[in-house]
């Protein structure tokens, strides 16, 4: 979006707020859209003094990203025409905890910004932008039992939201029907990364790994074999090939703890590979022990890394 369009958006938004109107610019499409009054009411039910609303269309007439101010704090969530439908996050300038943790890990030295706390949550959850070695990541933090857990997802997803089966492109719906990939009770997300690429992540009920499609419906990654045989877990060096392994492990050569949960699958000419790298520091069973993992999904047919997530587990 160029400067003139941004200025126009801000101008229209300010005028709308001043006159009490909820007409906003649909920044995803070059037109305007009216956010239902019930949407604003739903936010005010939980945040009575909410004001300075900014809405961005995620699914036209169905879902918006909403930003607002309440009690001098900035908030962000997702809303349907009648309800808040996602976790509400509150901005904070306090990043000391997360910096202390990352400084103990392989990803030490990165830059943290845009910290948002899960509001009214009980697990101290937070999310933020983390730039490591010049590359942007989405950093998610939460507490599980005795662990501080940090997850870094590569390419810093800029948008992520759940979609219904009916909102999937018809090509994906048809593919799933033909290939007996059940969408009943599946969890489906549309994710836009920092390069602007969109992908659908479909988690069929009771399945550990997603089926990943491009925005136009092309299959990108699947943990399934066309012939019906199950995928077999193996060490990293027994799946894919040496070139793929080198690409996936780049920068993590010190993750030398052996793992045997990598696998590859063959599905209608697509070869999908999962690599898992691990590093253990300190003495297991003591408070100094740190466990670090990196999981990489590779489309071995094209050589593209589809999904890349780093996780760390640090004792509280």
C-alpha angles and dihedrals in degrees: 000000000000126000094260093055091047091050091049091050093050092047094050091045093051092049090049093052093047094053094043093246124140096210106130138176114259096226092190093061131028095253141069133260136190116236108217117252088234089064092058090043090054090056093045091052088068098027107033096183095046113142143153093057120195117186129191121190115240097166114012112253090351112064138018137181105233128201122185144155124244128170090351092303128112118234137188132192143134124263138192122208089278111020151026102261104180141044113292114231127202122205120239135179093211109104100150096109094051094044090050090053099045090048087065094053144071088263094058119146099035123138119250123206141154097034113191124185122213100250119228090002126135101213100065088242119179141169132201146155115270122189111199123177088349094304124112121235135178107236117204119188130190142147123246117181105302096348138096102212124199123185122188117195115196123240091028101252107239096196132020127167141153119257132193123243090253091059093059116104110266090242091062093045091051093046092052091048093050093046096044093244102155116226093183107119089352119151109233127188133179110212128190115197130208090268089059094250117142126210136176116228112199119190108189113212113282093005120124100207130052130237106231126206133179120242091265093050103263114147109245105172138000134168094219139096121226092224092059096248117134124251113257123222114232141158115284094254092058097061132062111355139287094268093052092045092052091049093048095047097044109136092010100076090128091063090100103148103120116249129184103190100094118114145170132214136196117215123167092326095316117117114202123190132191120199124189123193125187139192126186123196130186127008117316112242093028130098091250094062116117125185119199126185137180123197121192128186113200130190094220091190092064099019091236121145103229101180131015123178132170120199132187132189117202125176114248 
